[in-house]
Amino acid sequence: MRTAAAVPVKDFARAKRRLRHRFDDAAVERILRALVADVLGALAEAKRIERVFVLTDDAAVADAARASDASVLLRVPDPGLNAAIDSAAAECAALGYDALLVALGDLPLLSGEVVDTVVAAGERSPVVIVPAGDGGTALLFRRPPLVIPARFGPESSAAHESVARERGLTPLLLTSIAEGVRADLDTPEDAERLARSDRACRTRDVLRELMR
């Protein structure tokens, strides 16, 4: 099963508005660069991912992605998260990929082992959903890449499950993935929690430096 990964990343200047209540713009950019590096590093470690695409409308993000050996799909102007994901899925299908894993770009504790677990689960179900703690979707596996449309946003885990069932599919919800791995970084409280984590990652190290 040829599987690609897609990582949507907003531009460094406007992403993570809630983090900016605690950190200045330069600090947030450092955090975001570390986040991208952590996620792309995990995908690069995964044995079941053949190619990684970063979806962005920002040249700085594109440069950071290429520095991590990821391919870049520029979306200018930004069509919106779900449209960008489904456009990338169509391109991946045209390139001959059997499946696409969508990984949000703010999962600092993602690992290659977890990525491989999700893709392996995709051999049992054409739709695998890894719910985030807030009801969103941390990871979404689709086989083929456009078997269901992307429904990222508030309560997207339930939305992805619902649209799969509407299409006669039985989605697999992987709630067994450790909660810390499924946790994104959106708020100052998230930053505090990650900074205290005993799991090493680039983002944690940056946060510890910024929060001294």
Rosetta blueprint (number, residue, H / E / L):
1 M L
2 R L
3 T E
4 A E
5 A E
6 A E
7 V E
8 P E
9 V L
10 K L
11 D L
12 F L
13 A L
14 R L
15 A L
16 K L
17 R L
18 R H
19 L H
20 R H
21 H H
22 R L
23 F L
24 D L
25 D H
26 A H
27 A H
28 V H
29 E H
30 R H
31 I H
32 L H
33 R H
34 A H
35 L H
36 V H
37 A H
38 D H
39 V H
40 L H
41 G H
42 A H
43 L H
44 A H
45 E H
46 A L
47 K L
48 R L
49 I L
50 E L
51 R E
52 V E
53 F E
54 V E
55 L E
56 T E
57 D L
58 D L
59 A H
60 A H
61 V H
62 A H
63 D H
64 A H
65 A H
66 R H
67 A H
68 S L
69 D L
70 A L
71 S E
72 V E
73 L E
74 L E
75 R L
76 V L
77 P L
78 D L
79 P L
80 G L
81 L H
82 N H
83 A H
84 A H
85 I H
86 D H
87 S H
88 A H
89 A H
90 A H
91 E H
92 C H
93 A H
94 A H
95 L L
96 G L
97 Y L
98 D L
99 A E
100 L E
101 L E
102 V E
103 A E
104 L L
105 G L
106 D L
107 L L
108 P L
109 L L
110 L L
111 S L
112 G H
113 E H
114 V H
115 V H
116 D H
117 T H
118 V H
119 V H
120 A H
121 A H
122 G L
123 E L
124 R L
125 S L
126 P L
127 V E
128 V E
129 I E
130 V E
131 P E
132 A L
133 G L
134 D L
135 G L
136 G L
137 T E
138 A E
139 L E
140 L E
141 F E
142 R E
143 R L
144 P L
145 P L
146 L L
147 V L
148 I L
149 P L
150 A L
151 R L
152 F L
153 G L
154 P L
155 E L
156 S H
157 S H
158 A H
159 A H
160 H H
161 E H
162 S H
163 V H
164 A H
165 R H
166 E H
167 R L
168 G L
169 L L
170 T L
171 P L
172 L E
173 L E
174 L L
175 T L
176 S L
177 I L
178 A L
179 E H
180 G H
181 V H
182 R H
183 A L
184 D L
185 L L
186 D L
187 T L
188 P H
189 E H
190 D H
191 A H
192 E H
193 R H
194 L H
195 A H
196 R L
197 S L
198 D L
199 R L
200 A L
201 C L
202 R H
203 T H
204 R H
205 D H
206 V H
207 L H
208 R H
209 E H
210 L H
211 M L
212 R L
